[in-house]
Amino acid sequence: MQLKMPFLTTDEPSPVPSRVPESPSPTTWEGLDETARIAALGMLARLIARMLAAVPDKETGHE
């Protein structure tokens, strides 16, 4: 069975680009103040450290 993917079809003409570039919307990170960013980075660092500590050492027993 073959499915038709809507993003591969070209039934509609492509939109004409506007002459005035739109300003990009701010990201969630840019919306945070400095204190919230520091707290988020601390949480991320702890999560990464915990994940790395949980990974078994691949070199153990291969001497």
GUBA-237967 format. One record per atom (N, C-alpha, C): residue number from 1; atom name; x, y, z. Coordinates in Angstrom, 1 decimal. Example, Ala and Ser with C-alpha at 12.3 -4.5 7.8 and 13.67 -1.06 7.14 Angstrom:
! GUBA-237967
1:N:13.2:-5.7:7.8 $
1:CA:12.3:-4.5:7.8 $
1:C:13.2:-3.3:7.8 $
2:N:12.8:-2.2:7.1 $
2:CA:13.7:-1.1:7.1 $
2:C:12.9:0.0:7.9 $
END
This chain:
! GUBA-237967
1:N:0.8:-1.2:0.0 $
1:CA:0.0:0.0:0.0 $
1:C:0.9:1.2:0.0 $
2:N:0.6:2.2:-0.9 $
2:CA:1.4:3.4:-0.9 $
2:C:0.6:4.5:-0.4 $
3:N:1.2:5.3:0.5 $
3:CA:0.6:6.4:1.1 $
3:C:1.1:7.7:0.5 $
4:N:0.2:8.7:0.4 $
4:CA:0.6:10.0:-0.2 $
4:C:0.9:10.9:0.9 $
5:N:2.1:11.5:0.9 $
5:CA:2.5:12.4:2.0 $
5:C:2.2:13.8:1.5 $
6:N:1.4:14.6:2.3 $
6:CA:1.0:15.9:1.9 $
6:C:2.2:16.9:1.7 $
7:N:3.3:16.7:2.4 $
7:CA:4.4:17.7:2.2 $
7:C:5.2:17.4:0.9 $
8:N:4.9:16.3:0.3 $
8:CA:5.6:15.9:-1.0 $
8:C:4.8:16.4:-2.2 $
9:N:3.6:16.7:-2.0 $
9:CA:2.8:17.1:-3.2 $
9:C:3.0:18.5:-3.5 $
10:N:2.8:18.9:-4.7 $
10:CA:3.0:20.3:-5.2 $
10:C:1.8:20.8:-5.9 $
11:N:0.6:20.5:-5.3 $
11:CA:-0.7:21.0:-5.9 $
11:C:-0.8:22.5:-5.8 $
12:N:-0.3:23.1:-4.8 $
12:CA:-0.5:24.5:-4.6 $
12:C:0.8:25.2:-5.0 $
13:N:0.7:26.4:-5.6 $
13:CA:1.9:27.1:-5.9 $
13:C:2.6:27.6:-4.6 $
14:N:3.9:27.7:-4.7 $
14:CA:4.6:28.2:-3.5 $
14:C:4.3:29.6:-3.2 $
15:N:4.3:30.0:-1.9 $
15:CA:3.9:31.4:-1.6 $
15:C:5.0:32.3:-2.1 $
16:N:4.6:33.5:-2.4 $
16:CA:5.5:34.6:-2.9 $
16:C:6.2:35.2:-1.6 $
17:N:7.5:35.2:-1.6 $
17:CA:8.1:35.8:-0.4 $
17:C:7.8:37.3:-0.3 $
18:N:7.6:37.7:1.0 $
18:CA:7.3:39.2:1.2 $
18:C:8.6:40.0:1.1 $
19:N:8.5:41.2:0.8 $
19:CA:9.7:42.1:0.7 $
19:C:10.2:42.5:2.1 $
20:N:9.3:42.5:3.1 $
20:CA:9.7:42.9:4.4 $
20:C:10.0:41.7:5.2 $
21:N:11.2:41.5:5.7 $
21:CA:11.5:40.3:6.5 $
21:C:10.8:40.4:7.8 $
22:N:10.2:39.3:8.2 $
22:CA:9.6:39.2:9.5 $
22:C:10.6:39.0:10.6 $
23:N:10.4:39.7:11.7 $
23:CA:11.4:39.5:12.8 $
23:C:11.1:38.1:13.5 $
24:N:12.2:37.4:13.8 $
24:CA:11.9:36.1:14.4 $
24:C:11.3:36.2:15.8 $
25:N:10.5:35.3:16.1 $
25:CA:9.9:35.3:17.4 $
25:C:10.9:34.9:18.5 $
26:N:10.9:35.5:19.6 $
26:CA:11.9:35.2:20.6 $
26:C:11.7:33.7:21.1 $
27:N:12.8:33.1:21.4 $
27:CA:12.8:31.7:21.9 $
27:C:12.5:31.7:23.4 $
28:N:12.1:30.6:23.9 $
28:CA:11.8:30.5:25.3 $
28:C:13.1:30.8:26.1 $
29:N:14.2:30.4:25.7 $
29:CA:15.5:30.7:26.4 $
29:C:15.7:32.2:26.5 $
30:N:15.4:32.9:25.4 $
30:CA:15.6:34.4:25.4 $
30:C:14.6:35.1:26.3 $
31:N:13.5:34.4:26.6 $
31:CA:12.5:35.0:27.5 $
31:C:12.8:34.9:28.9 $
32:N:13.8:34.1:29.3 $
32:CA:14.1:33.9:30.7 $
32:C:15.1:35.0:31.2 $
33:N:14.9:35.3:32.4 $
33:CA:15.9:36.3:33.0 $
33:C:17.1:35.5:33.4 $
34:N:18.2:36.3:33.8 $
34:CA:19.5:35.6:34.1 $
34:C:19.4:34.6:35.2 $
35:N:18.6:34.9:36.3 $
35:CA:18.5:34.0:37.4 $
35:C:17.9:32.7:37.0 $
36:N:16.9:32.7:36.1 $
36:CA:16.2:31.5:35.7 $
36:C:17.1:30.7:34.7 $
37:N:17.9:31.4:33.9 $
37:CA:18.9:30.7:33.0 $
37:C:19.9:30.0:33.8 $
38:N:20.4:30.6:34.9 $
38:CA:21.5:30.0:35.7 $
38:C:20.9:28.8:36.4 $
39:N:19.7:28.9:36.9 $
39:CA:19.0:27.7:37.5 $
39:C:18.8:26.6:36.5 $
40:N:18.4:26.9:35.3 $
40:CA:18.1:25.9:34.3 $
40:C:19.4:25.2:33.9 $
41:N:20.5:26.0:33.8 $
41:CA:21.8:25.4:33.4 $
41:C:22.3:24.5:34.6 $
42:N:22.1:24.9:35.8 $
42:CA:22.5:24.0:36.9 $
42:C:21.7:22.7:36.9 $
43:N:20.4:22.7:36.7 $
43:CA:19.6:21.5:36.6 $
43:C:20.1:20.6:35.5 $
44:N:20.3:21.3:34.3 $
44:CA:20.8:20.5:33.2 $
44:C:22.2:19.8:33.4 $
45:N:23.1:20.6:34.1 $
45:CA:24.4:20.0:34.4 $
45:C:24.2:18.8:35.4 $
46:N:23.4:18.9:36.4 $
46:CA:23.2:17.8:37.3 $
46:C:22.6:16.6:36.6 $
47:N:21.6:16.8:35.7 $
47:CA:21.0:15.8:34.9 $
47:C:22.1:15.0:34.0 $
48:N:22.9:15.8:33.3 $
48:CA:23.9:15.2:32.5 $
48:C:24.9:14.4:33.3 $
49:N:25.3:15.0:34.5 $
49:CA:26.3:14.3:35.4 $
49:C:25.6:13.0:35.9 $
50:N:24.4:13.0:36.2 $
50:CA:23.7:11.8:36.7 $
50:C:23.6:10.7:35.6 $
51:N:23.3:11.2:34.3 $
51:CA:23.3:10.3:33.2 $
51:C:24.6:9.6:32.9 $
52:N:25.7:10.5:33.0 $
52:CA:27.0:9.9:32.7 $
52:C:27.5:9.0:33.8 $
53:N:27.1:9.2:35.0 $
53:CA:27.4:8.3:36.1 $
53:C:26.7:7.0:36.0 $
54:N:25.5:7.0:35.4 $
54:CA:24.7:5.7:35.2 $
54:C:25.2:4.9:34.1 $
55:N:26.0:5.4:33.1 $
55:CA:26.5:4.7:32.0 $
55:C:27.6:3.7:32.4 $
56:N:27.4:2.4:32.2 $
56:CA:28.5:1.5:32.6 $
56:C:29.8:1.8:31.8 $
57:N:30.9:1.6:32.4 $
57:CA:32.2:1.8:31.8 $
57:C:32.4:0.7:30.8 $
58:N:32.6:1.0:29.5 $
58:CA:32.7:0.0:28.5 $
58:C:34.1:-0.6:28.5 $
59:N:35.1:0.0:29.1 $
59:CA:36.4:-0.5:29.1 $
59:C:36.7:-1.6:30.3 $
60:N:35.8:-1.7:31.2 $
60:CA:35.9:-2.6:32.3 $
60:C:36.0:-4.0:31.8 $
61:N:37.1:-4.7:32.2 $
61:CA:37.2:-6.1:31.9 $
61:C:37.8:-6.4:30.5 $
62:N:38.3:-5.4:29.8 $
62:CA:38.8:-5.5:28.5 $
62:C:40.3:-5.2:28.5 $
63:N:41.1:-5.7:29.5 $
63:CA:42.5:-5.3:29.6 $
63:C:43.3:-6.2:28.8 $
END
